[in-house]
Amino acid sequence: MFNHFSDQFPWWLGVLLFVLFINSTTASEEGSVSDAAAVSDINQLSSPDGPEIQSRINGSSELTGIMVDRTITMAGKTFYRAFSQLAMDNLIIGNATLTIQERPDARWGSQLWVMEGNKMYFRTQLSPRISEADRVAGEAVEVVQEALLQQQLTAALTSDKDLGKEELN
């Protein structure tokens, strides 16, 4: 039976498959070395591919907080952009996970609110004028920062080992 199989499977095809296998493993090893170098370059603040990244105020290049954009209108997007730019270097807001939501209304403008989980920190009625969005975003950063500071202070003063963080609030 083995001799019958070898008659149908030429020896040169086996050698060709072996050579292809050796070449593919060598190429994957070389690729893994270059992949490791690429990952190392990504994790560096500077690399041959581009200039050095400006470090943040908190000295970290890691993602510490998230801002979710749930806005719809142009005024809402402008508010989100201004709020996120103002809050980016803020140590308190930069560590929070916030959602900026919008409910547009053709007659009255848009309702905007800033939330963390199920807690609303800021809510406003925004007219469709885009110039107003920047001013309101500055107010929102101040209000949210104050609310987050108050929450952190309350959490630090009232600690109960039997209750979780979400149960205290």
C-alpha positions in Angstrom: 0.0 0.0 0.0 2.9 2.4 0.8 4.5 1.7 -2.6 1.2 2.4 -4.3 1.0 5.8 -2.6 4.6 6.7 -3.5 3.9 6.0 -7.1 1.1 8.6 -7.1 3.0 11.2 -5.0 6.3 12.1 -6.8 9.4 12.7 -4.5 10.0 16.1 -6.0 6.6 17.4 -4.8 7.5 16.4 -1.2 10.9 18.2 -1.5 9.1 21.3 -2.8 6.6 21.3 0.1 9.5 20.9 2.6 11.3 23.9 1.1 8.2 26.0 1.1 7.6 25.1 4.8 11.2 26.1 5.7 10.9 29.4 3.9 7.6 30.3 5.5 8.9 29.6 9.1 12.0 31.7 8.4 9.9 34.5 7.0 7.5 34.4 10.0 10.5 34.5 12.5 11.9 37.6 10.6 8.4 39.1 10.7 8.0 38.6 14.4 11.3 40.4 15.0 10.2 43.4 13.0 6.8 43.2 14.6 8.3 43.4 18.0 10.4 46.4 16.9 7.2 48.1 15.5 5.4 47.5 18.8 8.3 48.9 20.7 8.3 52.0 18.4 4.6 52.5 19.0 5.1 52.4 22.8 7.9 55.0 22.7 7.2 58.7 22.9 9.3 59.2 19.8 10.2 56.9 16.9 11.9 57.1 13.5 8.4 57.5 11.9 7.5 60.8 13.6 8.3 63.5 16.0 8.2 63.2 19.8 4.8 63.2 21.3 4.1 66.1 23.7 3.5 64.7 27.2 0.4 65.6 29.1 0.3 67.5 32.3 -0.1 64.3 34.3 3.1 62.9 32.7 1.4 59.8 31.2 0.8 58.8 27.6 -1.7 56.2 28.7 -5.5 56.4 28.2 -6.8 57.2 31.7 -10.4 58.3 31.0 -12.9 58.1 28.2 -15.3 60.6 26.7 -18.1 59.2 24.7 -19.7 61.5 22.0 -23.4 60.9 21.8 -24.2 64.3 20.1 -26.1 64.6 16.9 -26.2 68.2 15.6 -23.4 70.5 14.5 -23.8 72.6 17.7 -23.6 69.4 19.8 -20.5 68.3 18.0 -18.9 71.7 18.5 -19.8 71.5 22.3 -18.3 68.0 22.5 -15.1 69.1 20.7 -14.6 72.2 22.9 -15.5 70.3 26.1 -13.0 67.5 25.3 -10.2 69.9 24.4 -10.7 71.9 27.6 -11.0 68.8 29.7 -8.1 66.9 28.1 -5.4 68.4 30.3 -7.6 68.5 33.4 -6.4 65.9 35.9 -9.8 65.3 37.5 -11.9 65.2 34.4 -9.2 63.4 32.4 -9.5 60.3 34.7 -13.3 60.1 34.5 -15.4 58.2 32.1 -17.9 60.7 30.8 -20.7 60.6 28.2 -21.9 63.7 26.5 -25.4 63.2 25.2 -27.7 65.4 23.2 -31.4 65.5 22.5 -32.1 67.9 19.6 -35.3 69.9 19.3 -36.2 71.9 16.2 -38.0 74.6 18.2 -35.9 75.1 21.3 -32.4 74.0 20.2 -30.7 71.0 21.9 -30.6 69.6 25.4 -27.0 68.6 26.3 -25.9 66.7 29.4 -22.7 65.3 30.7 -23.0 62.1 32.7 -20.8 59.5 34.4 -22.6 56.2 34.6 -26.1 57.2 35.8 -25.0 60.5 37.5 -25.7 63.7 35.6 -23.1 66.4 36.3 -24.1 69.1 33.8 -27.2 69.9 31.8 -28.0 72.8 29.5 -30.2 74.0 26.7 -28.1 74.9 23.7 -29.2 77.1 20.8 -28.2 76.1 17.3 -25.6 79.0 17.3 -22.2 77.3 17.2 -20.4 80.3 18.8 -22.4 79.7 22.0 -21.2 76.1 22.3 -17.6 77.1 23.1 -18.7 79.3 26.0 -21.1 76.7 27.4 -18.3 74.0 27.2 -16.1 76.2 29.4 -18.8 76.4 32.0 -19.5 72.7 31.7 -15.8 71.9 32.4 -15.9 74.0 35.6 -19.2 72.4 36.8 -18.1 68.9 36.0 -14.7 69.4 37.7 -16.4 70.7 40.8 -18.9 67.8 40.9 -16.1 65.2 40.4 -14.0 66.8 43.2 -17.0 66.8 45.5 -17.7 63.1 44.7 -14.0 62.2 45.3 -14.0 64.0 48.6 -17.2 62.3 49.7 -15.9 58.9 48.7 -12.7 59.6 50.7 -14.5 60.6 53.9 -17.2 57.9 53.8 -15.6 54.6 53.4 -17.4 51.4 54.3 -15.7 48.1 53.9 -19.0 46.3 53.5 -20.3 48.4 50.6 -18.9 48.8 47.1 -18.1 52.1 45.4 -21.4 52.2 43.5 -23.5 51.3 46.6 -22.1 54.3 48.5 -23.4 56.9 46.1 
